[in-house]
Amino acid sequence: MHPIKPKLVRITTVPISLRLLLKGQMKHMKEQGFEVVMISSPGDDASIVEQQEGCEMITLPMERKVSLLADLQSLVRLKRILKNLEPDIVHTHTPKAGLLGMMAAKWAGVPIRLHTVAGLPWMESKGLSRFILKTMERITAYCAHRVYPNSKGLYEFLKREKVVVKKEKIKLLGNGSSNGIDCKYFSREVMDDETVNAIRHSAQLKPGGWIWIFAGRLVREKGLHELLQAFLQIHSLYPDDQLWLLGEEEPERDPLDPADRQLMQSHPAIKCWGFQKDVRPYMAAADVLVFPSYREGLPNVPLQAGAMECALIVTDINGCNEIVEHESSGLLVQTKSIESLVHAMKKLRTDESLKNNFAKSARARIEHLYSREHIWELIEAEYRSLMKL
């Protein structure tokens, strides 16, 4: 017999994933009658997400990198916590939390163990690194009762790579996405024009200039080199245009080429805004999101920008090519191709009406396929089905 309030534990490696990537989901499940506990590493975001979601937060250190001693210590502590909590469901998100969380949950005898795959670092790795990371993902899948890829492309990739051996273990919820998109929050209609204009003014954008925007980690695998080089060519044709970069570098994990870092810091038309808790004013001010990433699950940034009616240029990879229908709701470009990126940027820059049509089509498509409320309903239904409530 399950208690009246089934106990759900959500685990991520770092608390910002709970705060941003899964925002609102834990609160929703609590409102639907679940007792929800969150577990993640310590940090400023831990207390913020506890208040945001209205759910208990437990912290314990988890390293994002492979660290055998630290990982073993985290695993033992996590198993003890789960033994004490006695949850009905453990649902993990992010690679390291998935590995430790699923192993600890299996060890602790948790009856329902679920893991969401939102991106695989080893897709771009080779050799020993790829083998280790792929093996870790296989262990996670082995310990889980069910694995949820957050995009159709990722679903096919996991099956093709035999990461999930039992086919009944893997399932795509709806059209994908870990948390959907709140199209009421990400909407130009709720933005204050004064705020948007103030940002454009602070950037000293000249009349007629376009804003090309990128949001995310400023690392090689997000295609920053190709983006910077493509923008230089566009800027030579349209000198009033600007490139806005929202995010922070990760030099310890995926450092940028020194020449690219120098270009970012010195070029007068490239504006580095750093990490922004609220990206909406910047996306509302921008014309086109350029997202030349090498690998993704179902990325949040194009969903957010598309909902804000930015035209979308994204690489033809997992997830991105599900959000964007080529030549209908945006443009798909080849991965790691400066030439392909420049061609797409020129296509929109010379046809403003096409850009505007793509922007409106992107929002309509995102509203239809990735509504946050619909994703939450699917996840809740999955929980209840597995518990036979």
Secondary structure by P-SEA (a helix, b strand, c coil): ccccbbbbbbbccccccccccccaaaaaaaaaccbbbbbbccccaaaaaaaaacbbbbbbbbbccccaaaaaaaaaaaaaaaaaacccbbbbccaaaaaaaaaaaaaacccbbbbbbccccccccccaaaaaaaaaaaaaaaaccbbbcccaaaaaaaaaacccccccccccccccccccccccccccccccaaaaaaaaaaacccccbbbbbbbcccccccaaaaaaaaaaaaaaacccbbbbbccccccccccccaaaaaaaacccccccccccccaaaaaaaccbbbbbcccccccaaaaaaaaaccbbbbcccaaaaaaccccccbbbbccccaaaaaaaaaaaaacaaaaaaaaaaaaaaaaacccaaaaaaaaaaaaaaaacc
